Amino acid sequence: MEELRKKVADSAGITEEQSAIAAETVIRYLKDRVPPIIHSQLDKIFNGYTLEDSVRNQVGDLGNEVKERTEGLARDLKQAFEGAFRSKKSGEKE
């Protein structure tokens, strides 16, 4: 965001305080016109990331979340199957 403020100040010949107001206005304007899912990408872009970096990070985060949930599901299924087989074996002995 700091880089954007400096560029606006230099380009428009205004103070950094004025450029901060201008930058925030533009950011709000853009966010009002795009779906909320895009807001985090805009925030990252305005903070110096490229769109490619932003999307790559989001995909990586999503991949980690899917991995964690899948591992949890696998553990739950394993416990359920083990419990079912134990119940069946103990039922056969009786």
N, CA, C and O atoms as a DFTB+ gen file, in Angstrom:
376 C
 N C O
     1  1       0.827      -1.182       0.000
     2  2       0.000       0.000       0.000
     3  2       0.875       1.251       0.000
     4  3       0.545       2.258      -0.626
     5  1       1.979       1.168       0.704
     6  2       2.895       2.315       0.792
     7  2       3.416       2.700      -0.593
     8  3       3.498       3.883      -0.925
     9  1       3.766       1.702      -1.392
    10  2       4.261       1.961      -2.744
    11  2       3.192       2.662      -3.584
    12  3       3.499       3.595      -4.327
    13  1       1.938       2.214      -3.468
    14  2       0.836       2.833      -4.203
    15  2       0.652       4.284      -3.763
    16  3       0.478       5.169      -4.601
    17  1       0.690       4.526      -2.484
    18  2       0.531       5.895      -1.972
    19  2       1.617       6.813      -2.513
    20  3       1.337       7.940      -2.923
    21  1       2.862       6.328      -2.515
    22  2       3.963       7.146      -3.022
    23  2       3.808       7.433      -4.513
    24  3       4.060       8.549      -4.967
    25  1       3.391       6.417      -5.270
    26  2       3.194       6.622      -6.711
    27  2       2.094       7.630      -6.980
    28  3       2.229       8.490      -7.851
    29  1       1.000       7.522      -6.228
    30  2      -0.112       8.475      -6.400
    31  2       0.355       9.874      -6.034
    32  3       0.059      10.833      -6.747
    33  1       1.076      10.000      -4.939
    34  2       1.565      11.316      -4.506
    35  2       2.485      11.919      -5.550
    36  3       2.356      13.096      -5.884
    37  1       3.415      11.122      -6.070
    38  2       4.350      11.614      -7.083
    39  2       3.636      11.966      -8.387
    40  3       3.892      13.014      -8.979
    41  1       2.752      11.096      -8.824
    42  2       2.064      11.304     -10.105
    43  2       1.116      12.501     -10.066
    44  3       1.038      13.269     -11.024
    45  1       0.400      12.655      -8.956
    46  2      -0.594      13.721      -8.858
    47  2      -0.037      15.001      -8.254
    48  3      -0.697      16.041      -8.276
    49  1       1.176      14.929      -7.714
    50  2       1.761      16.114      -7.089
    51  2       1.023      16.512      -5.825
    52  3       0.827      17.697      -5.554
    53  1       0.615      15.508      -5.051
    54  2      -0.110      15.773      -3.811
    55  2       0.684      15.185      -2.642
    56  3       1.660      14.460      -2.834
    57  1       0.242      15.517      -1.433
    58  2       0.938      15.004      -0.254
    59  2       0.636      13.512      -0.083
    60  3      -0.319      12.985      -0.653
    61  1       1.468      12.854       0.709
    62  2       1.224      11.428       0.968
    63  2      -0.071      11.233       1.740
    64  3      -0.743      10.217       1.563
    65  1      -0.429      12.168       2.578
    66  2      -1.693      12.090       3.309
    67  2      -2.866      12.137       2.325
    68  3      -3.815      11.362       2.449
    69  1      -2.801      13.038       1.360
    70  2      -3.849      13.121       0.347
    71  2      -3.858      11.876      -0.538
    72  3      -4.917      11.384      -0.926
    73  1      -2.674      11.380      -0.847
    74  2      -2.607      10.192      -1.696
    75  2      -3.154       8.964      -0.969
    76  3      -3.708       8.069      -1.608
    77  1      -3.007       8.908       0.352
    78  2      -3.567       7.796       1.127
    79  2      -5.080       7.799       1.011
    80  3      -5.696       6.745       0.853
    81  1      -5.681       8.979       1.087
    82  2      -7.133       9.107       0.942
    83  2      -7.545       8.688      -0.469
    84  3      -8.531       7.971      -0.644
    85  1      -6.802       9.130      -1.458
    86  2      -7.106       8.777      -2.848
    87  2      -6.989       7.271      -3.067
    88  3      -7.852       6.663      -3.700
    89  1      -5.932       6.676      -2.548
    90  2      -5.725       5.236      -2.717
    91  2      -6.846       4.447      -2.037
    92  3      -7.375       3.503      -2.623
    93  1      -7.206       4.814      -0.833
    94  2      -8.293       4.127      -0.122
    95  2      -9.607       4.255      -0.877
    96  3     -10.396       3.311      -0.918
    97  1      -9.843       5.411      -1.471
    98  2     -11.066       5.628      -2.247
    99  2     -11.102       4.693      -3.459
   100  3     -12.132       4.087      -3.756
   101  1      -9.985       4.586      -4.144
   102  2      -9.912       3.707      -5.319
   103  2     -10.093       2.247      -4.903
   104  3     -10.796       1.494      -5.576
   105  1      -9.469       1.849      -3.813
   106  2      -9.586       0.469      -3.334
   107  2     -11.040       0.153      -2.981
   108  3     -11.554      -0.895      -3.372
   109  1     -11.699       1.036      -2.256
   110  2     -13.113       0.821      -1.918
   111  2     -13.964       0.745      -3.184
   112  3     -14.860      -0.092      -3.288
   113  1     -13.680       1.617      -4.137
   114  2     -14.415       1.635      -5.407
   115  2     -14.280       0.287      -6.111
   116  3     -15.273      -0.279      -6.568
   117  1     -13.063      -0.222      -6.199
   118  2     -12.838      -1.514      -6.855
   119  2     -13.519      -2.651      -6.102
   120  3     -14.149      -3.511      -6.716
   121  1     -13.399      -2.662      -4.791
   122  2     -13.997      -3.729      -3.997
   123  2     -15.520      -3.738      -4.095
   124  3     -16.149      -4.794      -4.018
   125  1     -16.102      -2.565      -4.264
   126  2     -17.559      -2.484      -4.427
   127  2     -18.024      -3.100      -5.746
   128  3     -19.205      -3.410      -5.907
   129  1     -17.099      -3.276      -6.686
   130  2     -17.466      -3.727      -8.017
   131  2     -17.008      -5.142      -8.379
   132  3     -17.268      -5.625      -9.481
   133  1     -16.330      -5.791      -7.446
   134  2     -15.894      -7.164      -7.702
   135  2     -16.460      -8.071      -6.613
   136  3     -16.798      -7.599      -5.527
   137  1     -16.566      -9.374      -6.897
   138  2     -17.068     -10.305      -5.873
   139  2     -16.147     -10.335      -4.654
   140  3     -14.940     -10.134      -4.786
   141  1     -16.702     -10.582      -3.483
   142  2     -15.900     -10.611      -2.254
   143  2     -14.706     -11.570      -2.310
   144  3     -13.696     -11.332      -1.646
   145  1     -14.807     -12.630      -3.077
   146  2     -13.702     -13.586      -3.159
   147  2     -12.443     -12.937      -3.747
   148  3     -11.337     -13.432      -3.530
   149  1     -12.599     -11.847      -4.479
   150  2     -11.482     -11.146      -5.111
   151  2     -10.843     -10.131      -4.158
   152  3      -9.730      -9.670      -4.411
   153  1     -11.525      -9.782      -3.079
   154  2     -11.028      -8.734      -2.172
   155  2      -9.639      -9.038      -1.621
   156  3      -8.792      -8.148      -1.549
   157  1      -9.399     -10.291      -1.231
   158  2      -8.082     -10.603      -0.656
   159  2      -6.981     -10.456      -1.707
   160  3      -5.864     -10.054      -1.382
   161  1      -7.292     -10.782      -2.971
   162  2      -6.298     -10.593      -4.028
   163  2      -5.999      -9.103      -4.213
   164  3      -4.843      -8.714      -4.377
   165  1      -7.032      -8.283      -4.189
   166  2      -6.818      -6.838      -4.328
   167  2      -5.958      -6.311      -3.175
   168  3      -5.040      -5.519      -3.388
   169  1      -6.266      -6.759      -1.955
   170  2      -5.475      -6.317      -0.804
   171  2      -4.005      -6.681      -0.985
   172  3      -3.117      -5.871      -0.718
   173  1      -3.761      -7.897      -1.437
   174  2      -2.372      -8.331      -1.624
   175  2      -1.691      -7.546      -2.737
   176  3      -0.523      -7.180      -2.610
   177  1      -2.400      -7.289      -3.810
   178  2      -1.829      -6.508      -4.915
   179  2      -1.465      -5.104      -4.428
   180  3      -0.385      -4.600      -4.737
   181  1      -2.363      -4.474      -3.670
   182  2      -2.103      -3.129      -3.175
   183  2      -0.996      -3.109      -2.125
   184  3      -0.461      -2.051      -1.795
   185  1      -0.660      -4.284      -1.604
   186  2       0.437      -4.370      -0.634
   187  2       1.720      -4.898      -1.256
   188  3       2.641      -5.298      -0.543
   189  1       1.786      -4.901      -2.593
   190  2       3.040      -5.196      -3.264
   191  2       3.165      -6.560      -3.906
   192  3       4.155      -6.822      -4.588
   193  1       2.195      -7.440      -3.711
   194  2       2.246      -8.745      -4.360
   195  2       1.783      -8.620      -5.810
   196  3       1.057      -7.690      -6.162
   197  1       2.208      -9.561      -6.639
   198  2       1.641      -9.629      -7.986
   199  2       0.385     -10.488      -7.906
   200  3       0.198     -11.229      -6.941
   201  1      -0.458     -10.392      -8.898
   202  2      -1.664     -11.220      -8.934
   203  2      -1.273     -12.697      -8.948
   204  3      -1.919     -13.525      -8.307
   205  1      -0.209     -13.017      -9.687
   206  2       0.264     -14.407      -9.752
   207  2       0.654     -14.913      -8.365
   208  3       0.277     -16.019      -7.979
   209  1       1.411     -14.104      -7.612
   210  2       1.809     -14.498      -6.252
   211  2       0.586     -14.680      -5.359
   212  3       0.507     -15.630      -4.580
   213  1      -0.361     -13.761      -5.484
   214  2      -1.563     -13.810      -4.666
   215  2      -2.359     -15.082      -4.931
   216  3      -2.769     -15.774      -3.999
   217  1      -2.573     -15.383      -6.202
   218  2      -3.335     -16.582      -6.563
   219  2      -2.571     -17.834      -6.145
   220  3      -3.167     -18.781      -5.633
   221  1      -1.264     -17.843      -6.358
   222  2      -0.443     -18.997      -5.972
   223  2      -0.559     -19.253      -4.466
   224  3      -0.699     -20.401      -4.045
   225  1      -0.501     -18.200      -3.661
   226  2      -0.634     -18.353      -2.212
   227  2      -2.014     -18.887      -1.832
   228  3      -2.137     -19.758      -0.972
   229  1      -3.043     -18.357      -2.481
   230  2      -4.398     -18.795      -2.164
   231  2      -4.602     -20.262      -2.548
   232  3      -5.223     -21.019      -1.801
   233  1      -4.085     -20.662      -3.700
   234  2      -4.191     -22.056      -4.127
   235  2      -3.405     -22.955      -3.175
   236  3      -3.864     -24.042      -2.824
   237  1      -2.231     -22.508      -2.762
   238  2      -1.441     -23.276      -1.807
   239  2      -2.168     -23.448      -0.489
   240  3      -2.175     -24.541       0.079
   241  1      -2.783     -22.376       0.008
   242  2      -3.551     -22.454       1.250
   243  2      -4.728     -23.417       1.108
   244  3      -5.013     -24.205       2.009
   245  1      -5.399     -23.341      -0.027
   246  2      -6.523     -24.229      -0.287
   247  2      -6.046     -25.681      -0.339
   248  3      -6.692     -26.568       0.220
   249  1      -4.927     -25.921      -1.002
   250  2      -4.365     -27.269      -1.089
   251  2      -4.032     -27.820       0.288
   252  3      -4.295     -28.990       0.566
   253  1      -3.458     -26.994       1.152
   254  2      -3.140     -27.428       2.521
   255  2      -4.405     -27.759       3.306
   256  3      -4.441     -28.730       4.062
   257  1      -5.431     -26.950       3.121
   258  2      -6.688     -27.204       3.827
   259  2      -7.322     -28.515       3.358
   260  3      -7.805     -29.299       4.175
   261  1      -7.319     -28.750       2.055
   262  2      -7.863     -30.002       1.511
   263  2      -7.069     -31.187       2.050
   264  3      -7.650     -32.204       2.430
   265  1      -5.757     -31.062       2.085
   266  2      -4.899     -32.139       2.599
   267  2      -5.233     -32.450       4.057
   268  3      -5.393     -33.613       4.428
   269  1      -5.337     -31.415       4.874
   270  2      -5.631     -31.618       6.293
   271  2      -6.994     -32.269       6.492
   272  3      -7.139     -33.175       7.313
   273  1      -7.979     -31.816       5.754
   274  2      -9.323     -32.395       5.890
   275  2      -9.354     -33.840       5.396
   276  3     -10.021     -34.687       5.989
   277  1      -8.637     -34.118       4.318
   278  2      -8.581     -35.477       3.777
   279  2      -7.901     -36.420       4.762
   280  3      -8.359     -37.542       4.975
   281  1      -6.809     -35.959       5.359
   282  2      -6.121     -36.774       6.356
   283  2      -7.024     -37.047       7.556
   284  3      -7.035     -38.156       8.089
   285  1      -7.774     -36.045       7.976
   286  2      -8.712     -36.223       9.093
   287  2      -9.801     -37.219       8.745
   288  3     -10.161     -38.067       9.562
   289  1     -10.324     -37.116       7.537
   290  2     -11.352     -38.054       7.083
   291  2     -10.790     -39.471       7.031
   292  3     -11.461     -40.419       7.439
   293  1      -9.571     -39.622       6.533
   294  2      -8.941     -40.945       6.453
   295  2      -8.780     -41.538       7.854
   296  3      -9.029     -42.728       8.051
   297  1      -8.366     -40.723       8.828
   298  2      -8.231     -41.205      10.211
   299  2      -9.586     -41.652      10.760
   300  3      -9.693     -42.704      11.390
   301  1     -10.621     -40.838      10.513
   302  2     -11.965     -41.172      10.996
   303  2     -12.470     -42.471      10.375
   304  3     -13.052     -43.310      11.063
   305  1     -12.246     -42.633       9.074
   306  2     -12.682     -43.857       8.395
   307  2     -11.925     -45.074       8.927
   308  3     -12.511     -46.136       9.135
   309  1     -10.634     -44.910       9.143
   310  2      -9.826     -46.012       9.673
   311  2     -10.363     -46.447      11.036
   312  3     -10.520     -47.641      11.292
   313  1     -10.641     -45.484      11.902
   314  2     -11.162     -45.807      13.230
   315  2     -12.533     -46.479      13.132
   316  3     -12.824     -47.423      13.867
   317  1     -13.361     -45.991      12.228
   318  2     -14.693     -46.583      12.069
   319  2     -14.596     -48.026      11.584
   320  3     -15.287     -48.900      12.106
   321  1     -13.742     -48.284      10.587
   322  2     -13.578     -49.646      10.081
   323  2     -12.977     -50.562      11.139
   324  3     -13.413     -51.701      11.302
   325  1     -11.980     -50.064      11.851
   326  2     -11.374     -50.880      12.905
   327  2     -12.402     -51.221      13.982
   328  3     -12.446     -52.350      14.472
   329  1     -13.216     -50.251      14.342
   330  2     -14.266     -50.491      15.337
   331  2     -15.295     -51.487      14.840
   332  3     -15.750     -52.343      15.598
   333  1     -15.663     -51.383      13.572
   334  2     -16.646     -52.311      13.001
   335  2     -16.085     -53.725      12.967
   336  3     -16.802     -54.674      13.285
   337  1     -14.828     -53.888      12.592
   338  2     -14.229     -55.223      12.543
   339  2     -14.055     -55.816      13.937
   340  3     -14.231     -57.018      14.132
   341  1     -13.707     -54.963      14.913
   342  2     -13.587     -55.439      16.288
   343  2     -14.937     -55.938      16.797
   344  3     -15.023     -56.981      17.445
   345  1     -15.985     -55.181      16.494
   346  2     -17.338     -55.569      16.912
   347  2     -17.731     -56.885      16.278
   348  3     -18.307     -57.747      16.942
   349  1     -17.429     -57.049      15.002
   350  2     -17.780     -58.282      14.279
   351  2     -17.015     -59.461      14.861
   352  3     -17.598     -60.526      15.062
   353  1     -15.715     -59.298      15.140
   354  2     -14.894     -60.374      15.701
   355  2     -15.388     -60.748      17.093
   356  3     -15.495     -61.932      17.411
   357  1     -15.686     -59.762      17.919
   358  2     -16.147     -60.079      19.278
   359  2     -17.531     -60.722      19.224
   360  3     -17.861     -61.524      20.098
   361  1     -18.338     -60.398      18.236
   362  2     -19.644     -61.026      18.060
   363  2     -19.519     -62.459      17.612
   364  3     -20.351     -63.284      17.990
   365  1     -18.514     -62.794      16.823
   366  2     -18.297     -64.146      16.325
   367  2     -17.852     -65.070      17.451
   368  3     -18.175     -66.258      17.433
   369  1     -17.112     -64.547      18.432
   370  2     -16.578     -65.365      19.526
   371  2     -17.682     -65.781      20.486
   372  3     -17.553     -66.801      21.162
   373  1     -18.733     -65.035      20.559
   374  2     -19.788     -65.333      21.527
   375  2     -20.614     -66.456      21.114
   376  3     -21.547     -66.831      21.824
